[in-house]
Amino acid sequence: MIKVIRIYECHPNLRMKVKNFVVGLLMLTMLVQPAFVTAGVSEAVTYLQSQVDDPWITMALVAAGQTNIPSGHLRGVSGSLATDYSKTILAITALGQNPKTFGNIDYVAKLKTYYSNNQIGDVNLLNDDMWAILALASAGETNSTEVTAAKNVLLANQNTDGGWSYSVGAGSDTNDTAAAVMALVEAGLSPSSLVITNALNYLQSAQNSDGGIGYQIGSDSDSGSDSWIISALNKVGINPSSWSKNNNNPITHLNSLQDTDGGFWWVEEGTSEWNNKAMTAFAVIALSNKTYPLGYYQPNQDSESGAYHLRIQGSAGNICDTDVAASNALEMVENGAAQCSYTYTIENTSFGPYLSAINSEVAQGMSGWMYFVNYVSPPIGAVDYILEEGDEVLWYYGNWGWQPTRLSASSSELNSGQSLTVTVEYFDGQSWLDLQGATIEGGDQEYTTNTDGQAGMDLSDGYYTLYAEKENFVRSNQEVVLVGDGVSQNVNLVVEIDQGGHGRIAGESIIFDVSPSQLDFGKIEPGHNTSQSVTLVNSGSVNLNVTSVVSGDPIFTGNIKINQENWSDYTTGLTINQNKPAEVSLEVPSDYIGSGVKSGELIFWAQAQ
């Protein structure tokens, strides 16, 4: 089996001490309290901007007040743990984006699939319950069954010293205790409750004479522990500088670990062979006077009329899947055009405004554009349907009476040879029912659902965008599934529509490089195109097959070509030690009406021949 080495692994000693804490997470609630020293934050931001983007760095840049923060790396979760989904959700909500629709993926629903036995994630762990509470709360799910259950798990597993561990039955540590404090307060506990008071007493008992905090009582102070405790104190409204020893406090100690390049050492420089600066993002969040979660997704924050989810299904495929600010169901089509790059025609008739065309699909005969709100067909015209909080609008091209469908996959990431189960349902106006005889498209062959609405799929390694179709039913949503014993390389895509590094992922036998790691197409006017080259390198010991996947803004998913082929059709072979160029081109349609900077991601997927 090919093992993929992730570039953000912690050094062995830190992994041994902190366990799963580095792949945990946290974010920001605003508390009114005295500000404290933020010296060094700008230097730390410069350091972070030179590193490979990840959810923690995204949160840190938000906390420091940065703008134009990259988000392409959040389109897809790196890892298969509940905490991997939680930290991604926290980064998405920190950016003010909707984690239920970001990148056409419902990350909240994905996280909830880890809920079982009245807890979230691994039954032997507690840190995944902590991070899940914070993530779900940031997505407006504070009162959900999952959050209530995770809260009860934490309350039942507080140690007698007031602290928590990352796992059930283990000794307390400061890092997970700080996370538990933030999670429980987010879940409704009062900062003055006995549970929180006992936890704070435990944390303060771990403070050393240098003012800093160690991983456990008696451990040397470190920047990670300082950062978590500072953020926890922010959460409960306590000024961290008030925890003073020998005229030092967690803030002064944390600042003492900053290097000249802006990064924060884990421990004092020269005291550990395992020292690194992996804690810098956590330090920036703490020194920016922030706590977790950093933000909460609020649909109405950008528009008086609110933001609602829009999906448009044409006869040949998905046209749009995004959030749109609008006041009625027809206005969603108008306002969504700039985001999804489609054209539309609205005619004024004696019955009122009528949507007659999207792109080249024009109403004729019994076929036309119909709409659902929350999968129900309203008895009024779209312009008269005033949207309410939580509404989702689906437009489709077809006949009156078709019923909407939805597709769900048993997993979004599978090992080689692992079977996938896909479930397809339809809505009859009152409830979701199993859909027999639906065809699953997007795999390596067509599959058909059984009487339970399910289809078992044995897919070869690669990325798949799956959806379901059946005659007289509306095409389903799309689900992206990764089946892997290969490796992938991601290339960020950037373009500005003008209307007037190099990375490595290695396995036991596959070493596959793509450079550069970003393509910036610059400014392009509608009707024009431009191309750039990337180089694919096979440095491993086996021959490779390479395919591609494009995600992100529709300007990329609909218009990227590789070597003059649509990206979905691209395939090439790489022999051992072979370098091969690939021309990546982008053409902006002449009728494109959007503007501004767009971002996406090109993924080259390699597997052994």
N, C-alpha and C positions, 0 to 999 in steps of 0.2 A: 504493500500500500504506500502511496506517495504521501509523505508528511510535509506540510507547508510550514515554513518557519516565519512567524510573524515578527515584524521589525520592532514592535513595541513590547517585547518581552522584558520583564524586570530582571535585574541581576539576581543570581541564585540566592544570595543572602536575604535580599529584600523579599523575594518570593517566599522564602522559608518563614520569615518573620510575619509578613503581612498577609499571607495566604491569598484569598480572593479579593482583598480590599482594593487593589489597583484596578481590577476590572469591575469594581462596583461603580457607584455614582452618587451624585448630589446636585443641588441647584439653588434658586433665590426667592425668598419672600422679603418684602420691604418692611423693615422695622424702623421706628423712630428712636434713635439712640445717638449718643455723642459720636462724632466721627473720630477716627484714629489715624495714625501715621500711614500714609500710602506711598512713602518714598520708595523708589525703585520699581514701581509698577510699569512705568513707560519703558524702562530698560528690559524688564521681563517680557513685555509684549513684543519687543523687537526680537528677543531670543526665540519666543514661541513661533513667531512668523517665519523663522528660518527652519522650523521643524516640519515633519510630515503631519498634515492635518489629521486630527482625530476628534471625537466628541468632547473630550476634556478640554482640548485647546480651543475648540469652538466656544464652550461655555466661558472659558477664561477671557477670551477676546470680547465677548458680550459684556462680562462683568467690568472690564476695563473701559467700556464705552466706545469700542471700535465700531466702524461701519464697513460695509462692503465685505462682510466676512464670508469666505468660501463655504459652500454647503454641499457641493457635489459628493463629497466623501460620505455624506449621511444617507445617500440613496442606495440603501442596501446595508444589511447588518453584517459586520465582520465577526463571526462567532455564532455559537448556537446555544448560549446560556441565557437564562432570563435576564441576568445583569447586562448582557450585551444589548438587548432590546431596551432595557431601562435607560442606560446612559445615552443611547441614540435618541430616545424620546425626549429626555431632558435637554439635549442639545437642540433638538428641533423646536421645542417650546421656548427655549431661551431666545431663539431667533424670531419668535412670534409666529411661527408656522404651525400648521395643523398636522399633528402626528398621525391622524387617522386617514390622511390623504396624501401625505408628502411622498413624492416620487411614485405616485399611484399605488402606494402600499399602506395598509392600515396597521401601523406599528402597534397601536393599542390592542387591537384584536389579536395580533401575534403574541404580545406579551401575556394576554389573558389565557392563551392556550397552555401556558405553564402552570395554571391554577389547577390543583388537585389535592384531595385530602385536606381541604380547608387551609391550604398554604400555597405559596407561590414558589416554583422552582424545585430545587433539590430538597427533599424532606429532611435531610441531615444538616442543611445550612440555614442560617438566619439572615446573612447579609443580602441574599436575593429578595427576601421579604421587605427589608428596609428600603432597598433601592426601588423596588416595585411600587411601594407606597408613594414615594416621592415622584416617580415618573407618572403614575396614574393620576395623582393629584394635580400635576402640572397640566394634564390633559382634560381636567374637569371631571375626574372620576373619583373624587374624594369619598362619596357616599356609596360606592359600588360594593358589591358582595366581596370582591377580591381584596379591597383595601381593608374592610372590616375584619375579614379572616386573618390577613397578615398582621394587623394590629394586635389581635388576640394572641397570635403566635408569639409575638415579641413580648407582650405582657406576661405570658406564661413562662418565658425563658429568661427573665431577668435574674442574674445571679445575686446571691445574698450580699455581695459587696456593692451592689447597685449598678454594676456594669453588665455588658453583653460581650459575647464572643462572636466570631464570624460563623460558628457552627453550634449545633445543639450540644449542651453538656460540657463544653470546653471553658477554660478560664477566661476571665474578662480581659479585654484589651481596649485601649482608649479610642482607637480609630473606629471600631464598630460601635462602641458606646456612643460616640459623637453622632454617628449616622443614625442610630436608634433614637436618640433624642430628637433629631430633626424630623425623622419619619413619624414618631408618635405625636409630636406637636402638630405636624401637618395633618395627622389623622384625627385630631380633635382634643388631645390631652392638653390641659392647662400647664403652662410653664411652672406654675407654683404647686402642681400636684406632687404627691409624695414620690411617685415613680420617677419623675424628672428630677426632683430635688436629690434623691438618693444617687441618681446617675451623675449629676453635677458634682456631688461630694466625692464620688469615685474618681472622676476626672481631675478634680483639684488635688486629690491625694497623690496623683501621679506626676505632679509638677515638680521639677527639679530646681536646685538652687540657682541655676542659670536663667530661670524664668520660663524655660521651655518645657515641653511635654515629651515623654517617651512612649513607645508602643505599649508597654506595660509598666506597672509600678516597679521602679528600680532600673528601668531601661534608660539608656542615654537619650537625651532630647534629639528629635529629628524634625525636619521641615514638614514631612507629611502629617505627623501627629499634631504639630503646632497648627497647621492649616485646618485640619478637621475640627479641632477643638475651638479655634477662633470662629469658624463658621457656625458651630453649634451654639456658641455663646451669643452670636448675632441672632440666632433663631429665637432664643428665649429672652432677648432684650438686655443682655448683660454686656457691659463694655469690657472687652478682653484685656484692656490695659489695667483694669482694676484687680486682676489676678497677679499680684506683684510679689516677687521674692528677691531680696537683696537688690531692690530698685530695678529689677528686670521683670519682664512679663512675656507671654507667648509672642507678642508682636515684635518686641525688641530682639528676642532670640531668633525668630524667623528671619528678620532683616539681616541678622549677623551671618546668615548662611548664603547670602546672595553673592555670586561671583561677578567679576568685572564684565563678563559678557551678558549679564542680566539674568542668567539662569540661577536657580536655587539648588545648592547641594543638599543631598539627603541628610548627611551629618557633616560635622566640621571637617573641612578639607584636610586630608592627610591622616585621618583617623580610621579609615576603613578601605580595604582593597576593593570593596564592592560599591564605593561611592558613585553616585550619578546625579543627574538633574531631572529625573523623571517626575519630581514633585512640583515643578515650576508652575504648571497650570493650576494646581490646587492652591499654591501660595498666592498667585495673582487674584484668585477669587476671594481668598480670605483677606488679603490686604486691600482689596477694593471695597471692603465693608459689606460683603455679600454673604448670603446663605443659600440653602437649597430648598426647593427648586429655584433656579434663577428667574424663571418666568412662567406664566400661565397662558395657554392658548385661549384667546378671547375672539370669537368670530366677528364681533362688532367693533373691534378696536380701530379699524382703518376706514370705516364708512358708516354714515348714519343709517344707511339702509341695510347694513350687515353683510356678512360673507357667508355664502352657502355653497354646498358641493354640487357641481355640475358634471354630468357625464352625457356625451353625445355619441350614439352608435349609428353609423351609416350602414348601408347595405353591404359594403365591402370591408368594414373594420371600424375600430375605435377612432373617433375624431378628436375627442376632448375628454379630459378627466382632471378637473382642477377645482379650486375654490374661487368663487366669483362674488363680488359685491353687487347687489341688485335689490330691487324692491318687489319685483314680480317675476313670474316664471319666464315670460317672454324677454324681459330685459336681461336675463341671464345669458341668453343667446347673443344678444348685442354686446354685452360687456365681456363675454368669454372669447370673442373673436381675436382680440389683441393678444391674449395669452396662448391660444391654441392655433393661431394662424389659419383660420378658415374664413370663407366669405359666406354671406347669407343675403337673402332677399325677404323683406317683409312688405306685404301688400296691404293697402287699405281697402277693405271691402265693406259692404253694407252691414256685415256682422261684426266689424271691428278689425283690428290688425291681424294679419294672417301670415305665418311663417311658411313661405312657399318653396324655399330652396336653401340648402347648405351645400357649399361647394357646387358640384355639378349635379347633385341629386335634387331633381325638381318634382314637386307634387304633380301626379298625373293619374288619371283613372281612379282606382281604389287605393293607390299608394300615395303616401304623403308623410309629413312630419307630425308625430304624435308625442305627447309628453305624459310622464308620471311624476307625482310628488310623493316621496316615501313609498314608491312602488304601487301607488293607487292612482287611477285615472280620475282627475277632478271633473265635475260636471259643468265646469265653466271654462271660458277661454283663458289662454295663458296670460294675457295682459291683465286679466281680472283676478288672477290668483295671487294674493298678497302673501309673500313669504313670511314664515314664522321661524323662531329660533329652532335650529336642529333640522330644518327641511333639507332634503336632498332631491334634486331634480334630474330626471332621466329623459332625454329626448331621443327618439329613434325614428328611422325611416322604414316604413312598412305599412301594414294594414291595420285598420281599427280592430280592436279585440285581441291583439297579440298580448301575451302575458310576459312579464319581466322574469329574468332568471338570475341566479347568482352561482358562482363557483367558489369552492374552498378546497385547499390542498391540505393534506395531513401534515406536511412539513414544507418549509421553504428551502431547506438545505438537507441533502441526503448524501450518505456515503455511496461509493461505487457498489452497484449490485443491490442496493436497498430499494424495496418496492415503495411506490407512492400511491396513495389512495386519494382520488379526486371525487368530491361530492357536488352534484348539481341539483339545485332546487328551483321551483318556480312559485310565484306568488299568485294566489287565486283571488286576491282582493281582501282576504281575511287572515290567511296564514301561509307559511312556506311548506310546500309539499315536494316529495321526491320526484324528480323528472327522469323517467325511463326513456331510453332511446336517444339521448342527447349525444352529439358527437364532440369529443374533446379535440380541439385543434391546437397546433403549436408544438406538439411532441415530435418524436421521431417517426411516428405513424399515427393514424387515426384510431381513437378508442371510443367505445360506446358504453353509455351507462346502463346498469342493470335495473331491476325492479326497485332497488333501494336508492336509485339515483347515483350509484357509485361506479367508478371504473378503476381497476387496478392497473398501474403503469410501471413497467420495468424499463427505465430510460438509461441510455448510455450517458457517459460523462458529458457535461455541458450546461449551458444556460437555456432555459425554456420559458417562453411567455405563453401560458396556457389560457384558453378561453373555451366556452361551450356554445354550440349552436344547435338549433332544431327548428324545423319548418314551423312557421306560425308562432314562434316564440322570439322574444327580443334576445339578441346576443348577450352573453354574460359579461361581467367584469373580467379583467385580466389578472392573473397571478404569475409572478416570476418565481421559478424554481431552479435551484442550483444543484446539480448532481456532480460530485467531484471526486476524482482521483487525479485531476490535472492541476494546473496552476493557472493563474490569470494575472494580467497586467492591466492596470487602469490608466487611461489617458484622459485628463480633464480637457473639456472643450469650451472655448469662450469665443463669442462673436458679439459685435455691436452692430445692430441694424441701423443704418443711416437712411432716413427718409428724405431728403433734399439732396526635474530631473531625471531624472533617470533612476529607476528602482529595480529591485531584484527580489524575486520570491523563489526560494530553492527547495527542492525536495530530494529524496534519496537518489533519484535518477533523472529528474527534470530540473534544469536550470534555464529559465526563459526570461529574457530581457526585452523591454520595449523602450525606446528613447526617441524623442524627448517625452517627458511625462505630462506635458501640457501643450495643446495646440491653440493658439490665439489667432483667429481668423481676421482680427481687426475689424474695420468698418466695411460693411457690404450694403450696397443699395439693392432694393428689389429688382429682380431680373438679372442679377450678376452672380458670379461664382468665383471661388478661389480655392486653391489646393495647397496642402502642405504634406511633407513626407515624414514618415516615421520609419525606424529600423527595427526589425524583429531579429533577435539573436538567440540561437540555440547553443548554449554552452554546456549542455548536459551530456548524458551518455546514451540517450535514445533518440530516435527520430520522432518528430512531432507533427501532429495535425493541429492547425490553428484556425479558429473561427472567431466571430466578433459579435458583440452586443452593444447597442447604443441606448442610453437612457437619458433622462433629463428633459429639457425643453423640447416641445414638438418640432421646433425649427431644425433640431438635430435628428430626432428619431425619424422624421419624415423625409430628410433631404441629404443625409450623409451617404456618400459613396466611397468605396475603397477599391482602388484600381478600376474605376469606372463601373463597378458593380454595386448594387444596393448592399448595404452593410449586412443585411440578413442572408444574402447569398454568398458572402465572401468566405472562401476557404483556401488554405494553402498548406503546403508541406514544408517542413524544415528538417534537413538532415543534420547529423551531428556536426557542430562547429560551423554551421552555415549562418550567414547574415543575409537578410533579404529586406529590401525596401518595400514600402507600401505607400501609395499616394492616397491621402485622405482629402476628399473634396466636399465642399459645401456650396450648394446653389440655393439662393433665396428666391422663391417664386415671385414672378412679376406682380401677382395680385396680393402679396403678403402685406398686411396692414399693421403689423406690430412695429415696435421700435425699442431702442435701448439695448442694454447688455443682457445676453442670454448665456446660460451655462448648461453643460451636460457632461456626459462621461462616455468614453469609448472603451470597452473592455475587450481585450484580446484573450481568448481562452485557449490554452494549449493542453493537449493530452497525448500520451504516448501512442504511437502507431501500433 
